[in-house]
Amino acid sequence: MKLSSMARPILKALALATIVALAAASYTLAMLVMETGHYLGKVIPYWVLPLFPAFLIGRFTRSLKRALFIGAAIPLPVSLAAYLFLFVRRSGALRLAGWFVDLWPWMLLLSALIIGSIVLGHWIRGMDRKPRRWITAVTCPLVVLFAFLQIFLLLSGFIREVFFRLDLRNMPRDEAVLAMGDFFRKHYNYLDYKGVDWGKAVDEAAAKSRHAESDEEYFRIVTELVNTLGDGHLRVRRPGKENPDPSEVDLGVRWIKLEKRWFVKDITEGSPAARAGFQIGMEIVDADGRMPGDLIESAPDWRFNTKLGTIRGDRSGERARLAYMLRRPEGTIANLTLDNPAHGSRVFEVRYEKWDWPRTPYFDYRRLPGDIGCIRIRRFASDVYTLITSFDKALEQLWKTRGLIIDVRSNPGGIGFITDTIIDRFCRERIYYGRLRGSGKWYSKLYVMPRRPLYDKPVAVLIDENDFSASELFAFAAAAVPGVTLVGRPTGGVVSAPSQQKIYLPAGLSLEFTFGTLADEKGNFVVEWTGVRPDVMVPQTIEDLQTGRDRDLEVAIQVIEVK
C-alpha cells in the first residue's frame, strides 16, 4: 500500500511530462509548417493536428486553469524556443527578426486556436457524464478525420502521383508496351507540345517486342520508345543496373562545343582523364583514331533522349553522345589525341580504372572585389533544412554588399520549392509566375512572396546550358522578380517533374513517370526543350576557356555596378 502511494505521484508526474512533451512536439511541427507552408499559402488546415492534443488536455484536466497551464503556458514557449533553436537560429539574426515580422499574426492565431481547443475540451468535461462520454467519443475521431481530410485534399494530386503504381509485369511484352503507350497518351502532357507521333512509335515498339529474343533486346526497344519523348527525366531501369553496361568506366570529362570543335570544359577529380593529365581548354582531336564527329554520329540512337538536329540535341545531345562513346570497359587502355594551345598535339594513354565520383560541397559563398557578394549553389539539395538556413546565413554575412551574384551554373536540379524559398528574399510583393500542371488538367499555382528581411540591392543569377530541372525552375521564377537579372546562356530545357510513380514492365524493367509540367500563367508550356533565356546573353569563346577567364562573372559584376 505504501509503495502504491509513493508510485502514484511519480506516475502522474510522468503522465504530465508526456502530455506536455507531445503538445510541445506538435506545436513545434505547426511552426515548421508556418515557415514553409506560409509561403505556399497552405497553412491553416495543417494546424488542426496540434489542436487535437490541446483538446485532450482540456477534456481530461480537472480545472481550466490547470488545463491552460499544461496545454498552453508550458508547451507554447517551449516549442517556440525549440523551433527557433532548431531552424531559425541557423539562419542568422536577420532572418530571426524577419521570421517574427512575417509570422507574428500566424503565431497569435495558432495560440488562439490552441487555447480555444483547451477551453472546448474543458467545457465538454463539465457536461453530465452521459453526453460527455458520447461527445468525446465523436469529437476526437472527427478532429483527427478532419485534419487528415484537409491534408489529403491539399495533397491529393501529389499523393496520387507519388504512390501510383502501374504494374504490367504479367502481360506479354508487346501488350505491356501498348498498355504503357496508352497510359502516356492519357497522362503525359507534352505529347502535342513536342509533336511526337506517339501512336506510330508505340505500334512499332510493340511489333518489335513481339519478336524480341532476349531481355536485353526488349530493354533497348522500350528505352528507344521512351526516348522518343526527349524527356531527360524519363529513364528505363533494369534490376540492379543503372547503365546499359555497368562494367564500362566514364572518362570523367565535361565537354563543350565551340566553333564546331570539342574542348575539355571540366575534369572530375580522380577520373581517368585527371590521372592521364588532361587540362581544361584542351581540344580533342581523336580517340583511337576516330574523330569526335564520327564518334557522335555512331552513338546508338536508342540510348539517347536527345535527337541530333533538334534544339535539345544540338545543346546537350551531342555532348552526351561524345561522353558515351568515350566510355570503355574497366581495364582498357585507350589513346586520345588532344591539342594543347601552348604545347601542340599530344597522345595521352588513358587507363580506364574504376573511380568514385567526389562529393563536392553543394553550397558556398564569398565576397568579391568591389564589395559584391557571390553565392554558389551546385545543387538544390533534398535537405531542405540545411540549404535554406545556409542560404539565409550566407545572405546575412553578405548583407552590406553593393550587390549579389547567385551562381547556379551546372546545377542538375533538386527539390523545386526550395528555389521559391530562396527567391522570396528578393521580392517585395507576392508574384504569380506560373503553374505546375499534373498528369491531366489540374494545376498548382506557383508564387514567390516576401520572406523578410528583403535584400534590396541588385541581384544577378548566372545560368548556363548545364542547368536542368529545379535549377531551371529557379531561373524561371527569378526572371519574374524585379531587380533580378539573368546572365549567361539558355538553360538545358529539362523541367518536367519526376516522381516516385512507377510503371513496371516485363523483364524486370521499371520507369519513373514524370507528372509535373511547367506552364506560364496562361497555361502555355515553357522551358521544356527551350530552356530559360537570360536577360544578358554571354557567348563562350575558345580564348576564355583556355585562359580561364570567367566572362559570365565579369558581365554579372558589370550589371550590378550599372544598377
DRENLUM-19666 format. One record per residue (C-alpha): x, y, z; residue in one letter. Coordinates in pm, whole numbers, padded with zeros to 5 digits, always signed. Layout:
XYZa;...
//
This chain:
+00000+00000+00000m;+00291+00227+00088k;+00465+00159-00243l;+00140+00228-00427s;+00100+00566-00259s;+00460+00654-00347m;+00431+00536-00708a;+00111+00725-00777r;+00260+01078-00780p;+00555+00952-00984i;+00322+00805-01245l;+00117+01124-01251k;+00431+01331-01300a;+00543+01105-01584l;+00200+01125-01748a;+00201+01503-01716l;+00552+01527-01862a;+00449+01302-02152t;+00142+01511-02232i;+00342+01834-02220v;+00614+01681-02442a;+00357+01564-02700l;+00192+01904-02704a;+00527+02082-02742a;+00628+01850-03026a;+00300+01905-03213s;+00318+02284-03168y;+00679+02283-03295t;+00565+02092-03602l;+00297+02356-03663a;+00564+02628-03652m;+00774+02440-03904l;+00472+02438-04134v;+00442+02813-04076m;+00797+02864-04206e;+00745+02661-04521t;+00371+02634-04579g;+00306+03003-04516h;+00478+03093-04839y;+00289+02822-05023l;-00040+02961-04897g;-00140+02626-04740k;-00103+02660-04367v;-00424+02666-04164i;-00554+02311-04240p;-00229+02162-04108y;-00286+02336-03777w;-00571+02103-03697v;-00318+01841-03589l;-00178+02034-03287p;-00535+02123-03183l;-00602+01756-03106f;-00363+01722-02807p;-00484+02063-02681a;-00843+01937-02689f;-00747+01620-02499l;-00566+01820-02230i;-00874+02036-02179g;-01102+01733-02175r;-00914+01532-01911f;-00777+01804-01680t;-00977+01890-01369r;-00956+02271-01371s;-00947+02513-01663l;-00657+02700-01507k;-00455+02379-01481r;-00553+02280-01837a;-00436+02613-01979l;-00111+02581-01786f;-00044+02225-01908i;-00170+02278-02262g;-00051+02630-02341a;+00156+02811-02080a;+00426+02540-02073i;+00431+02383-02427p;+00393+02702-02633l;+00705+02882-02503p;+00897+02553-02504v;+00801+02473-02862s;+00881+02828-02976l;+01224+02809-02813a;+01289+02463-02961a;+01185+02573-03307y;+01395+02888-03301l;+01692+02684-03184f;+01650+02409-03444l;+01568+02619-03751f;+01577+02995-03731v;+01893+03014-03521r;+02093+02858-03807r;+01963+03125-04042s;+02112+03419-03853g;+01982+03714-03655a;+01844+03894-03961l;+01620+03608-04058r;+01521+03563-03694l;+01390+03918-03689a;+01225+03866-04027g;+01059+03547-03903w;+00874+03740-03631f;+00779+04018-03876v;+00642+03769-04129d;+00467+03530-03896l;+00359+03705-03575w;-00010+03716-03689p;+00004+03341-03758w;+00165+03281-03420m;-00119+03468-03248l;-00374+03271-03449l;-00207+02941-03359l;-00204+03038-02990s;-00571+03139-03001a;-00671+02811-03167l;-00476+02608-02909i;-00635+02795-02617i;-00978+02762-02782g;-00931+02386-02815s;-00836+02357-02447i;-01142+02558-02343v;-01366+02347-02568l;-01232+02026-02417g;-01283+02156-02064h;-01637+02272-02144w;-01722+01920-02259i;-01569+01784-01938r;-01820+01990-01737g;-02120+01825-01900m;-02319+01543-01750d;-02149+01207-01770r;-02363+01051-02044k;-02346+01332-02305p;-01982+01393-02211r;-01891+01035-02300r;-02059+01027-02638w;-01947+01382-02733i;-01586+01288-02655t;-01620+00963-02847a;-01749+01153-03152v;-01539+01470-03128t;-01195+01307-03100c;-01226+01094-03416p;-01384+01387-03601l;-01090+01614-03518v;-00842+01355-03643v;-01052+01278-03952l;-01088+01646-04038f;-00714+01700-04003a;-00623+01418-04238f;-00906+01508-04477l;-00767+01860-04511q;-00418+01730-04571i;-00544+01478-04825f;-00739+01744-05016l;-00434+01966-05032l;-00202+01685-05132l;-00441+01460-05323s;-00276+01527-05658g;+00070+01477-05513f;-00035+01161-05329i;-00191+01021-05644r;+00122+01094-05847e;+00374+00968-05593v;+00212+00646-05481f;+00053+00535-05806f;+00182+00209-05949r;+00107+00067-06295l;+00200-00300-06288d;+00227-00456-06635l;+00474-00732-06545r;+00232-01017-06605n;+00142-00906-06956m;+00308-01029-07274p;+00584-00791-07376r;+00404-00638-07671d;+00080-00588-07477e;+00273-00422-07194a;+00419-00176-07443v;+00073-00097-07578l;-00067-00050-07224a;+00222+00179-07131m;+00173+00376-07451g;-00195+00421-07373d;-00109+00544-07022f;+00131+00804-07165f;-00132+00908-07417r;-00374+00988-07133k;-00137+01135-06874h;+00179+01271-07038y;+00122+01641-07104n;+00395+01711-07359y;+00285+01481-07646l;+00121+01755-07855d;+00374+02015-07745y;+00667+01804-07865k;+00494+01696-08185g;+00563+01327-08127v;+00377+01070-08340d;+00333+00860-08029w;+00083+00615-08174g;+00318+00516-08456k;+00616+00487-08219a;+00420+00264-07977v;+00290+00035-08253d;+00641-00010-08393e;+00783-00083-08047a;+00508-00336-07976a;+00576-00514-08304a;+00948-00534-08224k;+00874-00651-07869s;+00665-00938-08002r;+00977-01083-08164h;+01238-00979-07905a;+01471-01270-07843e;+01618-01155-07510s;+01562-00928-07212d;+01847-00710-07338e;+01675-00659-07674e;+01346-00578-07502y;+01523-00324-07278f;+01662-00148-07586r;+01321-00143-07757i;+01147+00010-07456v;+01429+00259-07397t;+01417+00370-07760e;+01040+00420-07735l;+01062+00627-07416v;+01350+00833-07554n;+01124+00931-07844t;+00970+01179-07598l;+01301+01358-07545g;+01237+01389-07171d;+01551+01398-06959g;+01358+01281-06651h;+01235+00959-06812l;+01469+00666-06771r;+01405+00296-06814v;+01583+00095-06546r;+01684-00266-06527r;+01712-00458-06198p;+02044-00366-06038g;+02169-00177-06344k;+02179+00200-06385e;+02376+00200-06709n;+02346-00013-07024p;+02683-00164-06937d;+02781-00107-06575p;+03125-00256-06640s;+03217+00048-06852e;+03411+00336-06697v;+03342+00703-06766d;+03631+00923-06880l;+03537+01197-06633g;+03530+01495-06870v;+03259+01752-06937r;+03289+01863-07299w;+03191+02187-07468i;+03146+02257-07839k;+03292+02587-07961l;+03323+02683-08329e;+03236+02322-08427k;+03527+02186-08220r;+03521+01997-07891w;+03711+02114-07583f;+03758+01999-07226v;+03541+02222-07007k;+03574+02042-06676d;+03762+01742-06536i;+03641+01539-06238t;+03896+01473-05968e;+04019+01114-05956g;+03884+01024-06302s;+04087+00853-06579p;+04116+01190-06755a;+04255+01355-06441a;+04507+01072-06390r;+04615+01092-06755a;+04692+01463-06724g;+04408+01628-06919f;+04375+02005-06877q;+04082+02242-06918i;+04082+02406-07261g;+04242+02115-07447m;+04080+02020-07778e;+04012+01654-07853i;+04147+01556-08195v;+04072+01183-08199d;+04017+00877-07981a;+04188+00561-08105d;+04194+00723-08449g;+03827+00827-08458r;+03729+01193-08490m;+03477+01347-08246p;+03219+01394-08523g;+03246+01028-08620d;+03203+00920-08257l;+02893+01135-08217i;+02731+01010-08538e;+02797+00645-08450s;+02645+00665-08099a;+02341+00434-08073p;+02019+00636-08115d;+01816+00411-07885w;+02036+00515-07592r;+01961+00891-07601f;+01658+01109-07538n;+01810+01393-07739t;+01798+01359-08116k;+02051+01523-08344l;+01911+01814-08540g;+01682+01934-08258t;+01726+02213-08005i;+01792+01967-07725r;+02010+01755-07950g;+02231+02046-08050d;+02252+02184-07697r;+02326+01873-07494s;+02267+01565-07710g;+02597+01580-07896e;+02785+01628-07570r;+02613+01326-07414a;+02687+01112-07720r;+03055+01206-07720l;+03088+01128-07349a;+02911+00795-07400y;+03138+00692-07688m;+03448+00771-07482l;+03349+00518-07214r;+03549+00196-07203r;+03534-00138-07018p;+03730-00149-06696e;+04098-00229-06754g;+04101-00091-07109t;+04379+00138-07234i;+04288+00398-07498a;+04492+00653-07687n;+04336+01001-07707l;+04496+01282-07901t;+04439+01627-07755l;+04567+01964-07868d;+04715+02199-07609n;+04737+02559-07732p;+05070+02605-07554a;+05242+02278-07649h;+05061+02142-07955g;+04908+01796-08002s;+04988+01508-07773r;+04873+01147-07747v;+04751+01057-07396f;+04747+00695-07286e;+04432+00666-07072v;+04385+00373-06836r;+04018+00309-06758y;+04000+00204-06394e;+03703+00226-06157k;+03679+00552-05965w;+03435+00719-05728d;+03264+01047-05812w;+03372+01300-05548p;+03107+01470-05335r;+03167+01839-05384t;+03003+02089-05146p;+02669+02195-05290y;+02683+02540-05134f;+02945+02809-05061d;+02976+03186-05064y;+03242+03457-05084r;+03292+03832-05112r;+03429+03950-05449l;+03647+04256-05511p;+03431+04568-05534g;+03226+04458-05233d;+02995+04225-05428i;+02867+03905-05272g;+02867+03569-05454c;+02670+03259-05352i;+02735+02933-05536r;+02459+02668-05538i;+02573+02348-05711r;+02254+02156-05634r;+01915+02230-05481f;+01968+01950-05234a;+01689+01745-05083s;+01799+01851-04734d;+01561+02148-04706v;+01666+02236-04353y;+02035+02273-04439t;+02014+02453-04772l;+01759+02719-04677i;+01928+02800-04347t;+02272+02801-04513s;+02146+03046-04774f;+01991+03273-04511d;+02310+03271-04303k;+02525+03344-04610a;+02296+03629-04708l;+02339+03777-04361e;+02718+03763-04400q;+02688+03942-04737l;+02411+04179-04629w;+02607+04505-04664k;+02746+04432-05009t;+02672+04652-05312r;+02504+04364-05493g;+02473+03986-05503l;+02556+03720-05762i;+02389+03377-05732i;+02577+03121-05940d;+02368+02815-06033v;+02566+02715-06342r;+02596+02338-06398s;+02330+02275-06134n;+02149+01947-06218p;+01842+02030-06005g;+01690+01901-05683g;+01379+01997-05484i;+01163+02258-05656g;+01003+02451-05371f;+01347+02527-05220i;+01400+02757-05517t;+01099+02974-05433d;+01203+02999-05068t;+01541+03139-05173i;+01399+03385-05426i;+01148+03505-05165d;+01430+03706-05004r;+01439+03939-05306f;+01074+04014-05392c;+00870+04296-05238r;+00525+04157-05314e;+00360+03828-05393r;+00419+03737-05759i;+00227+03473-05951y;+00482+03348-06202y;+00342+03023-06343g;+00165+02693-06292r;+00268+02334-06241l;+00038+02103-06433r;-00003+01746-06317g;-00089+01447-06531s;-00426+01560-06654g;-00582+01904-06621k;-00523+02008-06259w;-00282+02290-06186y;-00092+02416-05883s;-00024+02788-05894k;+00334+02897-05832l;+00418+03206-05629y;+00711+03390-05484v;+00633+03618-05192m;+00833+03828-04944p;+01041+03646-04683r;+01192+03920-04472r;+01427+04093-04433p;+01449+04165-04806l;+01781+04215-04982y;+01713+04528-05187d;+02044+04558-05377k;+02087+04444-05741p;+02093+04065-05788v;+02236+03872-06085a;+02180+03500-06143v;+02434+03307-06352l;+02284+03029-06569i;+02410+02806-06848d;+02325+02510-07070e;+02414+02263-06794n;+02124+02375-06572d;+01834+02131-06551f;+01513+02065-06358s;+01490+02261-06029a;+01769+02500-06129s;+01562+02592-06437e;+01258+02645-06216l;+01477+02872-06004f;+01580+03073-06309a;+01223+03090-06440f;+01092+03221-06107a;+01384+03463-06066a;+01307+03611-06407a;+00969+03728-06271a;+01122+03924-05982v;+01208+04292-06043p;+01571+04369-05965g;+01696+04021-06058v;+01891+03985-06385t;+01972+03651-06553l;+02320+03635-06706v;+02475+03362-06921g;+02321+03121-07171r;+01985+02940-07202p;+01934+02650-06962t;+01914+02287-07073g;+01535+02259-07110g;+01457+01959-06886v;+01199+02092-06642v;+00930+01825-06610s;+00898+01699-06253a;+00983+01334-06178p;+00802+01135-05911s;+00809+00801-05736q;+00523+00696-05963q;+00634+00364-06109k;+00546+00173-06423i;+00655-00190-06401y;+00720-00383-06723l;+00819-00741-06812p;+01185-00847-06790a;+01221-00659-06463g;+01210-00315-06627l;+01071-00012-06447s;+01010+00351-06534l;+00951+00657-06316e;+00679+00869-06471f;+00703+01250-06491t;+00387+01413-06363f;+00466+01786-06331g;+00495+02012-06634t;+00577+02380-06603l;+00347+02632-06770a;+00326+03011-06760d;+00033+03195-06601e;-00166+03149-06924k;-00114+02774-06932g;+00142+02769-07216n;+00425+02520-07172f;+00760+02687-07115v;+01124+02591-07058v;+01094+02224-07165e;+01319+02178-07471w;+01386+02552-07499t;+01528+02644-07160g;+01516+02973-06971v;+01673+03256-07170r;+01899+03503-06987p;+01837+03878-06983d;+02202+03929-07079v;+02347+03672-07319m;+02718+03595-07275v;+02881+03396-07557p;+03154+03147-07477q;+03484+03169-07661t;+03778+02934-07701i;+04014+03200-07570e;+03813+03247-07250d;+03806+02872-07189l;+04179+02825-07243q;+04282+03128-07038t;+04042+03051-06754g;+03853+03378-06795r;+03504+03375-06637d;+03326+03620-06865r;+02985+03530-06714d;+03103+03655-06376l;+03258+03967-06527e;+02934+04061-06703v;+02731+03995-06385a;+02961+04232-06193i;+02911+04496-06464q;+02533+04453-06443v;+02541+04511-06069i;+02773+04812-06096e;+02549+04973-06359v;+02237+04919-06148k;
//
